[in-house]
Amino acid sequence: MIEMVKKFKFPILIGFIFVALAIAAPVTAAQSTQVTWDYFKEMALIMPPVFFWIIWTMNLVWL
């Protein structure tokens, strides 16, 4: 359990910051959550094709 906490300390810290922000400033927390979600969706749509392209070009080189 301690190893997992050490491994994921930064995401856990960010989660605590979001919770504290939601309590202290709900409007700002909502805007921050929306921006974070938009960035996550953007990266989720961009990264898989990039990795596919890298793997595909590596396969062409090794054939």
PQR file of N, CA, C, O and H, with PARSE charges and radii, in Angstrom:
ATOM      1  N   MET A   1       0.826  -1.198   0.000 -0.4000 1.5000
ATOM      2  CA  MET A   1       0.000   0.000   0.000 -0.0000 2.0000
ATOM      3  C   MET A   1       0.864   1.253   0.000  0.5500 1.7000
ATOM      4  O   MET A   1       0.589   2.199  -0.738 -0.5500 1.4000
ATOM      5  N   ILE A   2       1.901   1.262   0.821 -0.4000 1.5000
ATOM      6  CA  ILE A   2       2.797   2.419   0.887 -0.0000 2.0000
ATOM      7  C   ILE A   2       3.508   2.612  -0.450  0.5500 1.7000
ATOM      8  O   ILE A   2       3.720   3.742  -0.889 -0.5500 1.4000
ATOM      9  H   ILE A   2       2.124   0.494   1.421  0.4000 1.0000
ATOM     10  N   GLU A   3       3.877   1.495  -1.097 -0.4000 1.5000
ATOM     11  CA  GLU A   3       4.552   1.591  -2.395 -0.0000 2.0000
ATOM     12  C   GLU A   3       3.641   2.227  -3.433  0.5500 1.7000
ATOM     13  O   GLU A   3       4.097   3.018  -4.260 -0.5500 1.4000
ATOM     14  H   GLU A   3       3.704   0.577  -0.740  0.4000 1.0000
ATOM     15  N   MET A   4       2.350   1.887  -3.396 -0.4000 1.5000
ATOM     16  CA  MET A   4       1.421   2.449  -4.359 -0.0000 2.0000
ATOM     17  C   MET A   4       1.240   3.947  -4.117  0.5500 1.7000
ATOM     18  O   MET A   4       1.151   4.722  -5.069 -0.5500 1.4000
ATOM     19  H   MET A   4       1.980   1.244  -2.725  0.4000 1.0000
ATOM     20  N   VAL A   5       1.187   4.351  -2.864 -0.4000 1.5000
ATOM     21  CA  VAL A   5       1.054   5.773  -2.543 -0.0000 2.0000
ATOM     22  C   VAL A   5       2.290   6.531  -3.028  0.5500 1.7000
ATOM     23  O   VAL A   5       2.172   7.626  -3.577 -0.5500 1.4000
ATOM     24  H   VAL A   5       1.259   3.722  -2.091  0.4000 1.0000
ATOM     25  N   LYS A   6       3.463   5.957  -2.828 -0.4000 1.5000
ATOM     26  CA  LYS A   6       4.694   6.605  -3.305 -0.0000 2.0000
ATOM     27  C   LYS A   6       4.710   6.690  -4.818  0.5500 1.7000
ATOM     28  O   LYS A   6       5.152   7.689  -5.386 -0.5500 1.4000
ATOM     29  H   LYS A   6       3.559   5.067  -2.381  0.4000 1.0000
ATOM     30  N   LYS A   7       4.225   5.636  -5.476 -0.4000 1.5000
ATOM     31  CA  LYS A   7       4.234   5.608  -6.932 -0.0000 2.0000
ATOM     32  C   LYS A   7       3.287   6.660  -7.520  0.5500 1.7000
ATOM     33  O   LYS A   7       3.593   7.279  -8.539 -0.5500 1.4000
ATOM     34  H   LYS A   7       3.866   4.824  -5.014  0.4000 1.0000
ATOM     35  N   PHE A   8       2.157   6.852  -6.882 -0.4000 1.5000
ATOM     36  CA  PHE A   8       1.136   7.766  -7.398 -0.0000 2.0000
ATOM     37  C   PHE A   8       1.000   9.021  -6.552  0.5500 1.7000
ATOM     38  O   PHE A   8      -0.104   9.549  -6.420 -0.5500 1.4000
ATOM     39  H   PHE A   8       1.908   6.349  -6.054  0.4000 1.0000
ATOM     40  N   LYS A   9       2.087   9.510  -5.978 -0.4000 1.5000
ATOM     41  CA  LYS A   9       1.982  10.646  -5.066 -0.0000 2.0000
ATOM     42  C   LYS A   9       1.549  11.930  -5.774  0.5500 1.7000
ATOM     43  O   LYS A   9       0.806  12.722  -5.195 -0.5500 1.4000
ATOM     44  H   LYS A   9       2.983   9.080  -6.085  0.4000 1.0000
ATOM     45  N   PHE A  10       1.992  12.152  -7.003 -0.4000 1.5000
ATOM     46  CA  PHE A  10       1.610  13.387  -7.692 -0.0000 2.0000
ATOM     47  C   PHE A  10       0.142  13.380  -8.125  0.5500 1.7000
ATOM     48  O   PHE A  10      -0.534  14.388  -7.920 -0.5500 1.4000
ATOM     49  H   PHE A  10       2.595  11.508  -7.474  0.4000 1.0000
ATOM     50  N   PRO A  11      -0.391  12.300  -8.712 -0.5600 1.5000
ATOM     51  CA  PRO A  11      -1.829  12.300  -8.997  0.2800 2.0000
ATOM     52  C   PRO A  11      -2.685  12.410  -7.739  0.5500 1.7000
ATOM     53  O   PRO A  11      -3.734  13.054  -7.758 -0.5500 1.4000
ATOM     54  N   ILE A  12      -2.247  11.787  -6.648 -0.4000 1.5000
ATOM     55  CA  ILE A  12      -2.988  11.898  -5.389 -0.0000 2.0000
ATOM     56  C   ILE A  12      -2.961  13.337  -4.896  0.5500 1.7000
ATOM     57  O   ILE A  12      -3.981  13.859  -4.445 -0.5500 1.4000
ATOM     58  H   ILE A  12      -1.395  11.264  -6.632  0.4000 1.0000
ATOM     59  N   LEU A  13      -1.808  13.979  -4.978 -0.4000 1.5000
ATOM     60  CA  LEU A  13      -1.680  15.378  -4.570 -0.0000 2.0000
ATOM     61  C   LEU A  13      -2.584  16.270  -5.412  0.5500 1.7000
ATOM     62  O   LEU A  13      -3.242  17.165  -4.881 -0.5500 1.4000
ATOM     63  H   LEU A  13      -0.979  13.555  -5.344  0.4000 1.0000
ATOM     64  N   ILE A  14      -2.620  16.036  -6.704 -0.4000 1.5000
ATOM     65  CA  ILE A  14      -3.481  16.837  -7.582 -0.0000 2.0000
ATOM     66  C   ILE A  14      -4.948  16.615  -7.218  0.5500 1.7000
ATOM     67  O   ILE A  14      -5.740  17.557  -7.231 -0.5500 1.4000
ATOM     68  H   ILE A  14      -2.085  15.309  -7.135  0.4000 1.0000
ATOM     69  N   GLY A  15      -5.311  15.374  -6.894 -0.4000 1.5000
ATOM     70  CA  GLY A  15      -6.687  15.089  -6.466 -0.0000 2.0000
ATOM     71  C   GLY A  15      -7.050  15.848  -5.198  0.5500 1.7000
ATOM     72  O   GLY A  15      -8.142  16.406  -5.093 -0.5500 1.4000
ATOM     73  H   GLY A  15      -4.667  14.608  -6.884  0.4000 1.0000
ATOM     74  N   PHE A  16      -6.129  15.867  -4.231 -0.4000 1.5000
ATOM     75  CA  PHE A  16      -6.379  16.629  -3.006 -0.0000 2.0000
ATOM     76  C   PHE A  16      -6.503  18.120  -3.292  0.5500 1.7000
ATOM     77  O   PHE A  16      -7.327  18.804  -2.686 -0.5500 1.4000
ATOM     78  H   PHE A  16      -5.242  15.414  -4.316  0.4000 1.0000
ATOM     79  N   ILE A  17      -5.694  18.619  -4.206 -0.4000 1.5000
ATOM     80  CA  ILE A  17      -5.777  20.042  -4.563 -0.0000 2.0000
ATOM     81  C   ILE A  17      -7.141  20.350  -5.190  0.5500 1.7000
ATOM     82  O   ILE A  17      -7.743  21.381  -4.886 -0.5500 1.4000
ATOM     83  H   ILE A  17      -5.025  18.063  -4.698  0.4000 1.0000
ATOM     84  N   PHE A  18      -7.633  19.458  -6.068 -0.4000 1.5000
ATOM     85  CA  PHE A  18      -8.946  19.666  -6.672 -0.0000 2.0000
ATOM     86  C   PHE A  18     -10.048  19.658  -5.610  0.5500 1.7000
ATOM     87  O   PHE A  18     -10.967  20.476  -5.662 -0.5500 1.4000
ATOM     88  H   PHE A  18      -7.144  18.621  -6.315  0.4000 1.0000
ATOM     89  N   VAL A  19      -9.957  18.741  -4.656 -0.4000 1.5000
ATOM     90  CA  VAL A  19     -10.973  18.677  -3.599 -0.0000 2.0000
ATOM     91  C   VAL A  19     -10.931  19.941  -2.742  0.5500 1.7000
ATOM     92  O   VAL A  19     -11.974  20.511  -2.424 -0.5500 1.4000
ATOM     93  H   VAL A  19      -9.211  18.077  -4.614  0.4000 1.0000
ATOM     94  N   ALA A  20      -9.726  20.380  -2.367 -0.4000 1.5000
ATOM     95  CA  ALA A  20      -9.600  21.604  -1.569 -0.0000 2.0000
ATOM     96  C   ALA A  20     -10.117  22.811  -2.342  0.5500 1.7000
ATOM     97  O   ALA A  20     -10.766  23.688  -1.771 -0.5500 1.4000
ATOM     98  H   ALA A  20      -8.879  19.916  -2.625  0.4000 1.0000
ATOM     99  N   LEU A  21      -9.831  22.855  -3.629 -0.4000 1.5000
ATOM    100  CA  LEU A  21     -10.314  23.959  -4.461 -0.0000 2.0000
ATOM    101  C   LEU A  21     -11.832  23.930  -4.564  0.5500 1.7000
ATOM    102  O   LEU A  21     -12.477  24.978  -4.553 -0.5500 1.4000
ATOM    103  H   LEU A  21      -9.304  22.143  -4.093  0.4000 1.0000
ATOM    104  N   ALA A  22     -12.404  22.734  -4.663 -0.4000 1.5000
ATOM    105  CA  ALA A  22     -13.864  22.614  -4.740 -0.0000 2.0000
ATOM    106  C   ALA A  22     -14.533  23.117  -3.465  0.5500 1.7000
ATOM    107  O   ALA A  22     -15.621  23.690  -3.512 -0.5500 1.4000
ATOM    108  H   ALA A  22     -11.879  21.883  -4.672  0.4000 1.0000
ATOM    109  N   ILE A  23     -13.880  22.902  -2.332 -0.4000 1.5000
ATOM    110  CA  ILE A  23     -14.436  23.376  -1.063 -0.0000 2.0000
ATOM    111  C   ILE A  23     -14.247  24.889  -0.916  0.5500 1.7000
ATOM    112  O   ILE A  23     -15.162  25.595  -0.490 -0.5500 1.4000
ATOM    113  H   ILE A  23     -12.995  22.437  -2.293  0.4000 1.0000
ATOM    114  N   ALA A  24     -13.061  25.379  -1.268 -0.4000 1.5000
ATOM    115  CA  ALA A  24     -12.747  26.792  -1.061 -0.0000 2.0000
ATOM    116  C   ALA A  24     -13.361  27.703  -2.116  0.5500 1.7000
ATOM    117  O   ALA A  24     -13.847  28.788  -1.797 -0.5500 1.4000
ATOM    118  H   ALA A  24     -12.318  24.806  -1.614  0.4000 1.0000
ATOM    119  N   ALA A  25     -13.341  27.261  -3.380 -0.4000 1.5000
ATOM    120  CA  ALA A  25     -13.839  28.102  -4.478 -0.0000 2.0000
ATOM    121  C   ALA A  25     -14.527  27.216  -5.515  0.5500 1.7000
ATOM    122  O   ALA A  25     -13.890  26.798  -6.483 -0.5500 1.4000
ATOM    123  H   ALA A  25     -12.947  26.380  -3.640  0.4000 1.0000
ATOM    124  N   PRO A  26     -15.798  26.926  -5.333 -0.5600 1.5000
ATOM    125  CA  PRO A  26     -16.497  25.989  -6.221  0.2800 2.0000
ATOM    126  C   PRO A  26     -16.545  26.422  -7.686  0.5500 1.7000
ATOM    127  O   PRO A  26     -16.463  25.579  -8.580 -0.5500 1.4000
ATOM    128  N   VAL A  27     -16.674  27.703  -7.939 -0.4000 1.5000
ATOM    129  CA  VAL A  27     -16.752  28.179  -9.329 -0.0000 2.0000
ATOM    130  C   VAL A  27     -15.412  27.965 -10.023  0.5500 1.7000
ATOM    131  O   VAL A  27     -15.364  27.489 -11.157 -0.5500 1.4000
ATOM    132  H   VAL A  27     -16.741  28.387  -7.213  0.4000 1.0000
ATOM    133  N   THR A  28     -14.344  28.311  -9.354 -0.4000 1.5000
ATOM    134  CA  THR A  28     -13.009  28.116  -9.905 -0.0000 2.0000
ATOM    135  C   THR A  28     -12.726  26.630 -10.090  0.5500 1.7000
ATOM    136  O   THR A  28     -12.109  26.239 -11.081 -0.5500 1.4000
ATOM    137  H   THR A  28     -14.382  28.698  -8.433  0.4000 1.0000
ATOM    138  N   ALA A  29     -13.165  25.803  -9.156 -0.4000 1.5000
ATOM    139  CA  ALA A  29     -12.966  24.359  -9.267 -0.0000 2.0000
ATOM    140  C   ALA A  29     -13.702  23.796 -10.478  0.5500 1.7000
ATOM    141  O   ALA A  29     -13.180  22.922 -11.170 -0.5500 1.4000
ATOM    142  H   ALA A  29     -13.666  26.120  -8.351  0.4000 1.0000
ATOM    143  N   ALA A  30     -14.906  24.287 -10.738 -0.4000 1.5000
ATOM    144  CA  ALA A  30     -15.671  23.817 -11.895 -0.0000 2.0000
ATOM    145  C   ALA A  30     -14.964  24.191 -13.190  0.5500 1.7000
ATOM    146  O   ALA A  30     -14.879  23.376 -14.109 -0.5500 1.4000
ATOM    147  H   ALA A  30     -15.330  24.997 -10.175  0.4000 1.0000
ATOM    148  N   GLN A  31     -14.463  25.407 -13.270 -0.4000 1.5000
ATOM    149  CA  GLN A  31     -13.726  25.833 -14.469 -0.0000 2.0000
ATOM    150  C   GLN A  31     -12.445  25.025 -14.636  0.5500 1.7000
ATOM    151  O   GLN A  31     -12.105  24.612 -15.745 -0.5500 1.4000
ATOM    152  H   GLN A  31     -14.532  26.069 -12.524  0.4000 1.0000
ATOM    153  N   SER A  32     -11.739  24.803 -13.537 -0.4000 1.5000
ATOM    154  CA  SER A  32     -10.502  24.034 -13.579 -0.0000 2.0000
ATOM    155  C   SER A  32     -10.769  22.591 -14.010  0.5500 1.7000
ATOM    156  O   SER A  32     -10.008  22.026 -14.796 -0.5500 1.4000
ATOM    157  H   SER A  32     -12.016  25.138 -12.637  0.4000 1.0000
ATOM    158  N   THR A  33     -11.829  22.007 -13.507 -0.4000 1.5000
ATOM    159  CA  THR A  33     -12.186  20.643 -13.884 -0.0000 2.0000
ATOM    160  C   THR A  33     -12.538  20.560 -15.359  0.5500 1.7000
ATOM    161  O   THR A  33     -12.169  19.598 -16.033 -0.5500 1.4000
ATOM    162  H   THR A  33     -12.448  22.466 -12.869  0.4000 1.0000
ATOM    163  N   GLN A  34     -13.247  21.557 -15.865 -0.4000 1.5000
ATOM    164  CA  GLN A  34     -13.620  21.564 -17.288 -0.0000 2.0000
ATOM    165  C   GLN A  34     -12.381  21.676 -18.171  0.5500 1.7000
ATOM    166  O   GLN A  34     -12.279  20.979 -19.180 -0.5500 1.4000
ATOM    167  H   GLN A  34     -13.547  22.338 -15.318  0.4000 1.0000
ATOM    168  N   VAL A  35     -11.452  22.531 -17.809 -0.4000 1.5000
ATOM    169  CA  VAL A  35     -10.218  22.686 -18.581 -0.0000 2.0000
ATOM    170  C   VAL A  35      -9.399  21.398 -18.538  0.5500 1.7000
ATOM    171  O   VAL A  35      -8.868  20.967 -19.561 -0.5500 1.4000
ATOM    172  H   VAL A  35     -11.536  23.098 -16.989  0.4000 1.0000
ATOM    173  N   THR A  36      -9.296  20.787 -17.365 -0.4000 1.5000
ATOM    174  CA  THR A  36      -8.547  19.533 -17.233 -0.0000 2.0000
ATOM    175  C   THR A  36      -9.178  18.441 -18.076  0.5500 1.7000
ATOM    176  O   THR A  36      -8.463  17.689 -18.737 -0.5500 1.4000
ATOM    177  H   THR A  36      -9.728  21.137 -16.534  0.4000 1.0000
ATOM    178  N   TRP A  37     -10.495  18.336 -18.070 -0.4000 1.5000
ATOM    179  CA  TRP A  37     -11.202  17.341 -18.864 -0.0000 2.0000
ATOM    180  C   TRP A  37     -10.976  17.580 -20.352  0.5500 1.7000
ATOM    181  O   TRP A  37     -10.772  16.625 -21.101 -0.5500 1.4000
ATOM    182  H   TRP A  37     -11.076  18.947 -17.532  0.4000 1.0000
ATOM    183  N   ASP A  38     -11.009  18.831 -20.792 -0.4000 1.5000
ATOM    184  CA  ASP A  38     -10.767  19.138 -22.198 -0.0000 2.0000
ATOM    185  C   ASP A  38      -9.355  18.745 -22.618  0.5500 1.7000
ATOM    186  O   ASP A  38      -9.170  18.173 -23.692 -0.5500 1.4000
ATOM    187  H   ASP A  38     -11.175  19.606 -20.183  0.4000 1.0000
ATOM    188  N   TYR A  39      -8.365  19.040 -21.795 -0.4000 1.5000
ATOM    189  CA  TYR A  39      -6.984  18.647 -22.100 -0.0000 2.0000
ATOM    190  C   TYR A  39      -6.841  17.132 -22.148  0.5500 1.7000
ATOM    191  O   TYR A  39      -6.144  16.597 -23.009 -0.5500 1.4000
ATOM    192  H   TYR A  39      -8.515  19.504 -20.922  0.4000 1.0000
ATOM    193  N   PHE A  40      -7.504  16.440 -21.220 -0.4000 1.5000
ATOM    194  CA  PHE A  40      -7.442  14.976 -21.210 -0.0000 2.0000
ATOM    195  C   PHE A  40      -8.049  14.402 -22.488  0.5500 1.7000
ATOM    196  O   PHE A  40      -7.472  13.498 -23.092 -0.5500 1.4000
ATOM    197  H   PHE A  40      -8.071  16.874 -20.520  0.4000 1.0000
ATOM    198  N   LYS A  41      -9.207  14.918 -22.908 -0.4000 1.5000
ATOM    199  CA  LYS A  41      -9.837  14.424 -24.134 -0.0000 2.0000
ATOM    200  C   LYS A  41      -8.947  14.681 -25.342  0.5500 1.7000
ATOM    201  O   LYS A  41      -8.820  13.825 -26.218 -0.5500 1.4000
ATOM    202  H   LYS A  41      -9.676  15.653 -22.417  0.4000 1.0000
ATOM    203  N   GLU A  42      -8.333  15.857 -25.389 -0.4000 1.5000
ATOM    204  CA  GLU A  42      -7.441  16.194 -26.500 -0.0000 2.0000
ATOM    205  C   GLU A  42      -6.260  15.220 -26.563  0.5500 1.7000
ATOM    206  O   GLU A  42      -5.922  14.719 -27.636 -0.5500 1.4000
ATOM    207  H   GLU A  42      -8.436  16.552 -24.677  0.4000 1.0000
ATOM    208  N   MET A  43      -5.645  14.957 -25.428 -0.4000 1.5000
ATOM    209  CA  MET A  43      -4.502  14.041 -25.408 -0.0000 2.0000
ATOM    210  C   MET A  43      -4.937  12.617 -25.727  0.5500 1.7000
ATOM    211  O   MET A  43      -4.202  11.888 -26.393 -0.5500 1.4000
ATOM    212  H   MET A  43      -5.919  15.364 -24.557  0.4000 1.0000
ATOM    213  N   ALA A  44      -6.107  12.208 -25.271 -0.4000 1.5000
ATOM    214  CA  ALA A  44      -6.597  10.860 -25.541 -0.0000 2.0000
ATOM    215  C   ALA A  44      -6.876  10.656 -27.025  0.5500 1.7000
ATOM    216  O   ALA A  44      -6.768   9.539 -27.530 -0.5500 1.4000
ATOM    217  H   ALA A  44      -6.705  12.800 -24.731  0.4000 1.0000
ATOM    218  N   LEU A  45      -7.229  11.716 -27.716 -0.4000 1.5000
ATOM    219  CA  LEU A  45      -7.492  11.606 -29.154 -0.0000 2.0000
ATOM    220  C   LEU A  45      -6.222  11.724 -29.988  0.5500 1.7000
ATOM    221  O   LEU A  45      -6.161  11.164 -31.083 -0.5500 1.4000
ATOM    222  H   LEU A  45      -7.317  12.624 -27.305  0.4000 1.0000
ATOM    223  N   ILE A  46      -5.216  12.428 -29.509 -0.4000 1.5000
ATOM    224  CA  ILE A  46      -3.999  12.659 -30.284 -0.0000 2.0000
ATOM    225  C   ILE A  46      -2.973  11.549 -30.083  0.5500 1.7000
ATOM    226  O   ILE A  46      -2.360  11.098 -31.050 -0.5500 1.4000
ATOM    227  H   ILE A  46      -5.265  12.883 -28.620  0.4000 1.0000
ATOM    228  N   MET A  47      -2.778  11.104 -28.851 -0.4000 1.5000
ATOM    229  CA  MET A  47      -1.689  10.182 -28.550 -0.0000 2.0000
ATOM    230  C   MET A  47      -1.807   8.809 -29.212  0.5500 1.7000
ATOM    231  O   MET A  47      -0.799   8.327 -29.729 -0.5500 1.4000
ATOM    232  H   MET A  47      -3.276  11.470 -28.065  0.4000 1.0000
ATOM    233  N   PRO A  48      -2.960   8.148 -29.233 -0.5600 1.5000
ATOM    234  CA  PRO A  48      -3.004   6.821 -29.867  0.2800 2.0000
ATOM    235  C   PRO A  48      -2.561   6.818 -31.331  0.5500 1.7000
ATOM    236  O   PRO A  48      -1.794   5.935 -31.715 -0.5500 1.4000
ATOM    237  N   PRO A  49      -3.005   7.764 -32.171 -0.5600 1.5000
ATOM    238  CA  PRO A  49      -2.495   7.752 -33.551  0.2800 2.0000
ATOM    239  C   PRO A  49      -0.981   7.979 -33.630  0.5500 1.7000
ATOM    240  O   PRO A  49      -0.321   7.418 -34.504 -0.5500 1.4000
ATOM    241  N   VAL A  50      -0.434   8.781 -32.739 -0.4000 1.5000
ATOM    242  CA  VAL A  50       1.014   9.016 -32.744 -0.0000 2.0000
ATOM    243  C   VAL A  50       1.748   7.728 -32.418  0.5500 1.7000
ATOM    244  O   VAL A  50       2.712   7.374 -33.097 -0.5500 1.4000
ATOM    245  H   VAL A  50      -0.970   9.237 -32.028  0.4000 1.0000
ATOM    246  N   PHE A  51       1.304   7.025 -31.392 -0.4000 1.5000
ATOM    247  CA  PHE A  51       1.952   5.757 -31.045 -0.0000 2.0000
ATOM    248  C   PHE A  51       1.789   4.732 -32.161  0.5500 1.7000
ATOM    249  O   PHE A  51       2.722   3.985 -32.455 -0.5500 1.4000
ATOM    250  H   PHE A  51       0.520   7.312 -30.841  0.4000 1.0000
ATOM    251  N   PHE A  52       0.614   4.690 -32.784 -0.4000 1.5000
ATOM    252  CA  PHE A  52       0.402   3.770 -33.899 -0.0000 2.0000
ATOM    253  C   PHE A  52       1.367   4.082 -35.033  0.5500 1.7000
ATOM    254  O   PHE A  52       1.938   3.169 -35.631 -0.5500 1.4000
ATOM    255  H   PHE A  52      -0.144   5.297 -32.545  0.4000 1.0000
ATOM    256  N   TRP A  53       1.555   5.364 -35.336 -0.4000 1.5000
ATOM    257  CA  TRP A  53       2.456   5.760 -36.410 -0.0000 2.0000
ATOM    258  C   TRP A  53       3.901   5.371 -36.085  0.5500 1.7000
ATOM    259  O   TRP A  53       4.628   4.898 -36.958 -0.5500 1.4000
ATOM    260  H   TRP A  53       1.091   6.106 -34.851  0.4000 1.0000
ATOM    261  N   ILE A  54       4.316   5.569 -34.838 -0.4000 1.5000
ATOM    262  CA  ILE A  54       5.678   5.212 -34.432 -0.0000 2.0000
ATOM    263  C   ILE A  54       5.892   3.709 -34.569  0.5500 1.7000
ATOM    264  O   ILE A  54       6.910   3.276 -35.108 -0.5500 1.4000
ATOM    265  H   ILE A  54       3.725   5.953 -34.128  0.4000 1.0000
ATOM    266  N   ILE A  55       4.956   2.922 -34.091 -0.4000 1.5000
ATOM    267  CA  ILE A  55       5.089   1.466 -34.173 -0.0000 2.0000
ATOM    268  C   ILE A  55       5.084   1.023 -35.631  0.5500 1.7000
ATOM    269  O   ILE A  55       5.854   0.142 -36.014 -0.5500 1.4000
ATOM    270  H   ILE A  55       4.129   3.274 -33.653  0.4000 1.0000
ATOM    271  N   TRP A  56       4.225   1.624 -36.445 -0.4000 1.5000
ATOM    272  CA  TRP A  56       4.141   1.259 -37.860 -0.0000 2.0000
ATOM    273  C   TRP A  56       5.435   1.576 -38.581  0.5500 1.7000
ATOM    274  O   TRP A  56       5.911   0.755 -39.366 -0.5500 1.4000
ATOM    275  H   TRP A  56       3.600   2.340 -36.135  0.4000 1.0000
ATOM    276  N   THR A  57       6.027   2.752 -38.339 -0.4000 1.5000
ATOM    277  CA  THR A  57       7.284   3.098 -39.000 -0.0000 2.0000
ATOM    278  C   THR A  57       8.431   2.228 -38.495  0.5500 1.7000
ATOM    279  O   THR A  57       9.337   1.905 -39.263 -0.5500 1.4000
ATOM    280  H   THR A  57       5.641   3.419 -37.701  0.4000 1.0000
ATOM    281  N   MET A  58       8.411   1.844 -37.228 -0.4000 1.5000
ATOM    282  CA  MET A  58       9.463   0.954 -36.717 -0.0000 2.0000
ATOM    283  C   MET A  58       9.350  -0.417 -37.383  0.5500 1.7000
ATOM    284  O   MET A  58      10.369  -1.042 -37.675 -0.5500 1.4000
ATOM    285  H   MET A  58       7.675   2.106 -36.604  0.4000 1.0000
ATOM    286  N   ASN A  59       8.149  -0.886 -37.623 -0.4000 1.5000
ATOM    287  CA  ASN A  59       7.964  -2.169 -38.296 -0.0000 2.0000
ATOM    288  C   ASN A  59       8.452  -2.094 -39.729  0.5500 1.7000
ATOM    289  O   ASN A  59       9.034  -3.057 -40.227 -0.5500 1.4000
ATOM    290  H   ASN A  59       7.321  -0.379 -37.385  0.4000 1.0000
ATOM    291  N   LEU A  60       8.230  -0.977 -40.403 -0.4000 1.5000
ATOM    292  CA  LEU A  60       8.720  -0.833 -41.771 -0.0000 2.0000
ATOM    293  C   LEU A  60      10.230  -0.866 -41.835  0.5500 1.7000
ATOM    294  O   LEU A  60      10.802  -1.440 -42.762 -0.5500 1.4000
ATOM    295  H   LEU A  60       7.756  -0.195 -39.998  0.4000 1.0000
ATOM    296  N   VAL A  61      10.886  -0.251 -40.851 -0.4000 1.5000
ATOM    297  CA  VAL A  61      12.338  -0.220 -40.821 -0.0000 2.0000
ATOM    298  C   VAL A  61      12.900  -1.614 -40.606  0.5500 1.7000
ATOM    299  O   VAL A  61      13.910  -1.975 -41.210 -0.5500 1.4000
ATOM    300  H   VAL A  61      10.421   0.215 -40.098  0.4000 1.0000
ATOM    301  N   TRP A  62      12.253  -2.409 -39.743 -0.4000 1.5000
ATOM    302  CA  TRP A  62      12.775  -3.724 -39.403 -0.0000 2.0000
ATOM    303  C   TRP A  62      12.391  -4.802 -40.387  0.5500 1.7000
ATOM    304  O   TRP A  62      12.889  -5.923 -40.283 -0.5500 1.4000
ATOM    305  H   TRP A  62      11.432  -2.116 -39.252  0.4000 1.0000
ATOM    306  N   LEU A  63      11.521  -4.504 -41.344 -0.4000 1.5000
ATOM    307  CA  LEU A  63      11.138  -5.539 -42.341 -0.0000 2.0000
ATOM    308  C   LEU A  63      12.132  -5.672 -43.436  0.5500 1.7000
ATOM    309  O   LEU A  63      11.951  -6.490 -44.338 -0.5500 1.4000
ATOM    310  H   LEU A  63      11.117  -3.594 -41.428  0.4000 1.0000
TER
END
